[in-house]
Amino acid sequence: MEWVNISDKLPENDERVVLYTPYDFFGKDHSCIGDKQSITTCNAMLKGKTVPVFTHWMPLPEGPEVKEHYL
């Protein structure tokens, strides 16, 4: 999987994705789980200019195969 720039494409409505921010809002991880609405509504003020909090996203990976004994 590769990061997708929000300028190039946005995720589908209600699609859960990994979001990336170049800012330290989430500490050193710079990422969280969100969706298209997270990208379009989360903005921050930087040097007097409104900028999007998230700059990139990628689809969530498939979940692991869960062995029967874990259920």
C-alpha positions, 0 to 999 in steps of 0.5 A: 500500500502507498500513501495517497495525496489528498490533492490527488484523490479522496477515499470513498464516503464512509471508507475507513482509512489511515490518515497522515499529518505532518504535524505533531497533533498525534505525537510522533506517530503522525497518523490515525484512523479516519475517513473522508469527512475527517480529511475535509473538515479538519483544518488548522491555522499555520502562519495565519493560513488555514491548512488541512490537518491531513495531507495523505491517506491509505486504505486499511490493511486486511485484518489477520487470519484469526485462528479458531482457538482465539474465538 
